[in-house]
């Protein structure tokens, strides 16, 4: 096995890879320049789909307003790159769960500020011990 290298393994697997890729190559043009253009369009299309899904997920986590959700998704779908950056600028700063957590923390903070502090020597510990 000492003479068996990674390159030899790759060369053995190459026909298998060619058999897997060959049917998909029929979808692309034979001209290399046109093929590069087609691959570029597929990459841009994938980026647009990704940004639409990302914005959909993000806007669902940040607001309950249906018009805001619909407007954000439509903005990114019709103006992919510019719309995504506009969405990043106008989206709410925190998610709904972050806002709820902040509200609960502020309520707890207010509750403990209002609670009377026991004074030393008032006997509250003595009563609790009995």
Helices and strands as residue ranges (DSSP letters): H 6-25, H 32-62, H 66-78, H 80-90, H 96-114, H 124-129
